[in-house]
């Protein structure tokens, strides 16, 4: 079996080749869809993924193992000056693992960010967003609390969501433990984690609780009940395709679950007024790009302060590719900068 560390080095060398060489090795030509041009490194990875069994052909356990191994090769390093602590709290389904990130120059006035990783509610863990959470911490100058929520199909909707909601409330109430502003927290996540973050802001509103300081929604899955044009345009995108999204939802939802339930599809909520200020980020080559943009527009129309940014050349899941795709690393640093702006009161 090949050494994973050596494989990662070799992959990084391959991805550092000139763009024309990468495109030639990917089958030649430029990938241009929906008015967007795919980053040549994502193009190379897409070509390689096409020679592997699709996730939709795997069991949940097989998909978790394959995803963990693949993402370990793509991940960046932890940011310098960020220390971590892994801890457990009592969650709705038993002990709930969390990982805290604290930067050396933390701003004590900045709110704690509770963050949920991507994975369709089926795959992923604390390692999935490890490097990105350290970027949020260092560049945002804030403490970050990552949540290892329960996964489907062993624990279907709303188990993972309920875990993240419990972690948010615990983090908000214990923010001072992490050197953050007391009694307040932000909520964030990417893909399914972004779904959780959007739903939690709505849940808190319904419960009459204060809104988070911020909601950070990165290529969020906010509509599992209907399809937009991007679901067709980018149906075969890597790493998230239409088939993979269906596979996720088949595992995540129970037989009697209504996909139009706003706790599954938060875009279906009738009234978005009064929700927390939002940073909404999408990736161009992503079946979910249209729904993320639509949710940002609906928030803005409801009077919610919104920063919206689409990284046209990147694909879904780019927060996990910071070690191998420079454009993904640049995007993640910019997102963390937006979080810093929000902490400084610049998100109006």
C-alpha positions as CSV (number, residue, x, y, z in Angstrom):
1,X,0.0,0.0,0.0
2,X,1.4,3.4,-1.0
3,X,2.4,5.8,1.8
4,X,-0.4,8.4,2.2
5,X,2.2,11.2,2.9
6,X,4.1,10.3,-0.3
7,X,0.8,10.2,-2.3
8,X,0.0,13.7,-1.0
9,X,3.4,15.0,-2.0
10,X,3.1,13.5,-5.5
11,X,-0.4,14.9,-5.9
12,X,0.7,18.4,-4.9
13,X,3.6,18.1,-7.5
14,X,1.1,17.1,-10.2
15,X,-1.2,19.9,-9.4
16,X,1.6,22.4,-9.5
17,X,2.2,21.7,-13.3
18,X,1.4,24.5,-15.7
19,X,-2.2,25.0,-16.7
20,X,-1.8,23.7,-20.3
21,X,-0.2,20.5,-19.0
22,X,-3.0,20.0,-16.5
23,X,-5.7,20.5,-19.1
24,X,-3.9,18.1,-21.5
25,X,-3.7,15.5,-18.8
26,X,-7.4,16.0,-18.0
27,X,-8.4,15.2,-21.5
28,X,-7.6,18.5,-23.2
29,X,-9.5,21.7,-23.6
30,X,-11.1,24.2,-21.2
31,X,-14.2,23.1,-19.1
32,X,-16.7,25.9,-19.7
33,X,-20.2,25.4,-18.4
34,X,-23.0,27.8,-17.5
35,X,-20.8,30.8,-18.3
36,X,-18.0,29.7,-16.0
37,X,-14.5,28.2,-16.5
38,X,-13.4,25.4,-14.1
39,X,-10.2,25.8,-12.3
40,X,-7.6,23.6,-14.1
41,X,-6.7,21.8,-10.8
42,X,-10.3,20.9,-10.1
43,X,-10.5,19.8,-13.8
44,X,-7.6,17.5,-13.2
45,X,-9.2,16.1,-10.0
46,X,-12.5,15.7,-11.8
47,X,-10.9,13.6,-14.6
48,X,-9.3,11.4,-12.0
49,X,-12.5,11.0,-10.0
50,X,-14.2,9.8,-13.3
51,X,-12.0,6.6,-13.1
52,X,-13.2,5.8,-9.6
53,X,-16.5,4.2,-8.4
54,X,-19.1,7.0,-7.8
55,X,-20.1,7.6,-4.2
56,X,-23.6,6.6,-5.1
57,X,-22.3,3.0,-5.6
58,X,-20.9,2.8,-2.1
59,X,-22.3,2.1,1.3
60,X,-22.2,4.9,3.9
61,X,-19.3,3.2,5.7
62,X,-17.3,2.8,2.4
63,X,-18.1,6.4,1.4
64,X,-16.8,7.7,4.8
65,X,-13.6,5.8,4.5
66,X,-13.0,6.8,0.8
67,X,-13.9,10.4,1.5
68,X,-11.6,10.7,4.6
69,X,-8.7,9.2,2.7
70,X,-9.2,11.5,-0.3
71,X,-9.7,14.7,1.6
72,X,-6.6,14.0,3.7
73,X,-4.6,14.3,0.5
74,X,-6.2,17.7,-0.3
75,X,-6.2,19.3,3.1
76,X,-4.0,22.2,4.1
77,X,-2.1,22.6,7.3
78,X,-3.3,24.1,10.5
79,X,-2.7,27.9,10.6
80,X,0.3,28.9,12.8
81,X,-0.5,30.3,16.2
82,X,-3.8,28.4,16.5
83,X,-4.2,26.0,19.4
84,X,-6.8,23.3,19.5
85,X,-8.7,21.4,22.2
86,X,-11.0,18.4,21.7
87,X,-13.8,18.0,24.2
88,X,-17.2,16.4,24.7
89,X,-20.5,17.7,26.0
90,X,-23.8,16.0,26.6
91,X,-25.8,16.1,23.4
92,X,-29.3,15.0,22.4
93,X,-28.0,11.5,21.5
94,X,-25.3,11.1,24.1
95,X,-21.7,12.5,24.2
96,X,-21.1,15.1,21.5
97,X,-17.5,15.7,20.4
98,X,-16.3,19.2,19.7
99,X,-13.0,20.8,18.7
100,X,-12.1,24.3,19.7
101,X,-9.7,26.5,17.8
102,X,-8.2,29.6,19.5
103,X,-5.8,32.0,17.7
104,X,-2.8,33.6,19.5
105,X,-4.2,37.1,18.8
106,X,-7.8,36.4,19.6
107,X,-10.2,39.4,19.8
108,X,-12.0,39.0,23.1
109,X,-14.9,41.0,21.7
110,X,-15.4,38.7,18.7
111,X,-18.2,36.1,19.0
112,X,-17.5,32.4,19.1
113,X,-18.2,30.7,15.8
114,X,-19.9,27.3,16.0
115,X,-19.2,25.4,12.8
116,X,-20.7,22.3,11.1
117,X,-18.8,20.4,8.4
118,X,-20.0,19.3,5.0
119,X,-20.9,15.7,4.0
120,X,-24.6,15.5,3.1
121,X,-25.4,14.5,6.7
122,X,-23.8,11.1,5.9
123,X,-20.0,11.6,5.8
124,X,-17.4,13.8,7.4
125,X,-16.0,14.4,10.9
126,X,-13.8,16.9,12.8
127,X,-11.0,16.4,10.3
128,X,-13.1,17.4,7.3
129,X,-12.9,21.1,8.1
130,X,-9.9,21.1,10.4
131,X,-7.6,23.4,8.3
132,X,-10.5,25.7,7.3
133,X,-11.6,26.1,11.0
134,X,-8.0,27.1,11.8
135,X,-8.2,29.8,9.1
136,X,-11.5,31.1,10.5
137,X,-9.9,31.3,13.9
138,X,-6.6,33.0,12.9
139,X,-7.9,35.4,10.2
140,X,-11.2,36.0,11.9
141,X,-9.3,36.4,15.2
142,X,-12.1,34.5,16.9
143,X,-12.6,31.2,18.7
144,X,-14.2,28.4,16.6
145,X,-16.1,25.4,17.9
146,X,-16.4,22.5,15.3
147,X,-19.1,19.9,15.9
148,X,-18.9,16.2,15.3
149,X,-22.6,15.6,14.8
150,X,-24.4,12.3,14.3
151,X,-24.6,10.9,10.8
152,X,-27.2,9.2,8.7
153,X,-28.4,6.6,7.9
154,X,-27.7,5.4,11.5
155,X,-29.1,8.7,12.7
156,X,-31.5,10.3,10.2
157,X,-32.9,13.8,10.1
158,X,-33.1,15.7,12.4
159,X,-30.4,14.0,14.6
160,X,-27.4,15.9,13.1
161,X,-29.3,19.2,13.1
162,X,-30.3,18.8,16.7
163,X,-26.7,18.0,17.7
164,X,-25.5,21.2,16.1
165,X,-28.3,23.3,17.6
166,X,-27.4,21.8,21.0
167,X,-23.7,22.6,20.4
168,X,-24.6,26.2,19.4
169,X,-26.6,26.8,22.5
170,X,-23.9,25.3,24.7
171,X,-21.2,27.4,22.9
172,X,-23.2,30.5,23.3
173,X,-23.7,29.9,27.0
174,X,-20.1,29.0,27.6
175,X,-18.4,31.4,25.2
176,X,-16.2,32.9,27.9
177,X,-14.6,29.6,28.4
178,X,-13.0,30.1,25.0
179,X,-12.1,33.7,25.5
180,X,-14.9,34.9,23.3
181,X,-17.6,37.5,23.9
182,X,-20.0,36.3,26.6
183,X,-23.6,35.2,25.9
184,X,-23.4,35.4,22.1
185,X,-22.2,33.1,19.2
186,X,-22.2,32.9,15.5
187,X,-23.3,29.9,13.5
188,X,-21.7,28.6,10.3
189,X,-21.2,25.6,8.1
190,X,-20.6,24.4,4.6
191,X,-23.0,22.3,2.4
192,X,-25.1,20.3,4.9
193,X,-23.4,22.3,7.7
194,X,-24.7,25.4,5.9
195,X,-28.1,23.9,5.9
196,X,-27.9,23.4,9.6
197,X,-26.7,27.0,10.2
198,X,-29.6,28.4,8.1
199,X,-32.2,26.2,9.9
200,X,-30.8,27.0,13.3
201,X,-31.2,30.8,12.7
202,X,-34.8,30.1,11.8
203,X,-35.3,27.8,14.8
204,X,-34.0,30.4,17.2
205,X,-36.3,33.0,15.8
206,X,-39.3,30.6,16.2
207,X,-38.2,29.9,19.8
208,X,-38.0,33.6,20.7
209,X,-34.2,33.3,21.4
210,X,-31.7,36.0,20.3
211,X,-30.3,35.6,16.8
212,X,-26.7,34.5,16.3
213,X,-24.2,37.3,15.8
214,X,-23.7,36.0,12.2
215,X,-24.7,33.1,10.0
216,X,-22.0,31.8,7.7
217,X,-23.5,29.7,4.9
218,X,-20.9,28.2,2.5
219,X,-22.4,26.5,-0.6
220,X,-25.4,25.7,1.6
221,X,-28.0,23.0,0.7
222,X,-31.1,25.0,1.4
223,X,-33.6,23.3,-0.9
224,X,-33.9,19.5,-1.1
225,X,-37.5,19.7,-2.4
226,X,-37.0,21.2,-5.8
227,X,-34.4,21.6,-8.5
228,X,-32.9,24.7,-10.1
229,X,-31.1,25.0,-13.5
230,X,-27.7,24.5,-11.9
231,X,-28.7,21.0,-10.8
232,X,-28.8,20.1,-14.5
233,X,-26.0,22.3,-15.7
234,X,-23.6,20.9,-13.1
235,X,-25.2,17.5,-12.8
236,X,-21.9,15.7,-13.3
237,X,-19.7,18.0,-11.3
238,X,-17.0,16.8,-8.9
239,X,-17.1,16.3,-5.9
240,X,-20.9,16.9,-5.7
241,X,-23.0,15.6,-8.5
242,X,-26.8,15.3,-8.8
243,X,-26.6,11.6,-8.2
244,X,-24.4,12.1,-5.1
245,X,-26.8,14.6,-3.7
246,X,-29.7,12.2,-4.2
247,X,-27.6,9.5,-2.5
248,X,-27.1,11.8,0.5
249,X,-30.7,12.6,0.8
250,X,-31.8,9.0,0.4
251,X,-29.7,8.2,3.5
252,X,-30.5,11.4,5.4
253,X,-34.2,11.6,5.1
254,X,-36.6,9.0,6.6
255,X,-39.4,7.5,4.5
256,X,-42.0,9.8,6.0
257,X,-39.9,13.0,5.8
258,X,-41.3,15.9,3.9
259,X,-38.5,17.4,1.8
260,X,-40.3,20.8,1.8
261,X,-40.1,21.0,5.7
262,X,-38.3,24.3,6.4
263,X,-36.0,22.4,8.8
264,X,-34.9,20.4,5.7
265,X,-35.3,23.1,3.1
266,X,-34.9,26.4,4.9
267,X,-35.6,28.3,1.7
268,X,-39.2,27.2,2.0
269,X,-39.7,29.3,5.1
270,X,-42.2,32.1,4.4
271,X,-40.7,34.8,6.5
272,X,-36.9,35.4,6.7
273,X,-37.2,38.8,8.3
274,X,-35.2,39.4,11.5
275,X,-32.7,36.6,10.9
276,X,-29.0,37.1,11.7
277,X,-26.7,39.0,9.3
278,X,-25.4,36.5,6.7
279,X,-22.3,35.7,4.7
280,X,-23.5,33.5,1.8
281,X,-20.8,31.8,-0.3
282,X,-21.3,29.6,-3.4
283,X,-19.1,27.7,-5.8
284,X,-19.6,28.1,-9.5
285,X,-19.3,24.4,-10.5
286,X,-21.9,23.1,-8.0
287,X,-25.4,21.8,-8.5
288,X,-26.3,23.9,-5.4
289,X,-25.1,27.3,-6.7
290,X,-28.5,28.6,-7.8
291,X,-30.2,27.8,-4.5
292,X,-27.5,29.4,-2.5
293,X,-27.7,32.6,-4.5
294,X,-31.5,32.5,-4.3
295,X,-31.4,32.2,-0.5
296,X,-29.0,35.2,-0.3
297,X,-31.4,37.2,-2.4
298,X,-34.4,36.2,-0.3
299,X,-32.5,37.2,2.9
300,X,-31.5,40.5,1.4
301,X,-35.1,41.2,0.3
302,X,-36.3,40.4,3.8
303,X,-34.0,43.2,5.2
304,X,-31.2,40.9,6.4
305,X,-27.6,42.3,5.9
306,X,-25.9,40.0,3.4
307,X,-22.5,39.6,1.9
308,X,-22.8,37.3,-1.2
309,X,-19.8,35.9,-3.1
310,X,-19.7,33.2,-5.8
311,X,-16.3,31.7,-6.6
312,X,-17.0,30.9,-10.2
313,X,-14.0,28.7,-11.0
314,X,-14.3,26.5,-7.9
315,X,-16.4,23.5,-7.1
316,X,-18.4,22.3,-4.1
317,X,-16.4,21.4,-1.1
318,X,-13.5,23.7,-1.8
319,X,-12.9,24.4,1.9
320,X,-11.3,21.0,2.1
321,X,-8.9,21.6,-0.8
322,X,-6.8,24.4,0.6
323,X,-3.6,22.3,0.6
324,X,-3.7,21.5,-3.1
325,X,-5.7,24.2,-4.9
326,X,-4.4,27.7,-4.5
327,X,-7.6,29.4,-5.6
328,X,-9.5,27.4,-2.9
329,X,-7.0,28.5,-0.3
330,X,-7.4,32.2,-1.4
331,X,-11.2,31.9,-1.3
332,X,-11.2,30.4,2.2
333,X,-8.9,33.2,3.5
334,X,-11.2,35.8,2.0
335,X,-14.3,34.1,3.6
336,X,-12.4,34.3,7.0
337,X,-11.8,37.9,6.3
338,X,-15.5,38.5,5.8
339,X,-16.0,36.9,9.2
340,X,-13.5,39.4,10.6
341,X,-15.3,42.3,9.0
342,X,-18.6,41.1,10.6
343,X,-16.9,41.0,14.0
344,X,-15.8,44.6,13.5
345,X,-19.4,45.6,12.7
346,X,-18.7,46.2,9.0
347,X,-21.5,43.9,7.7
348,X,-24.4,46.3,7.1
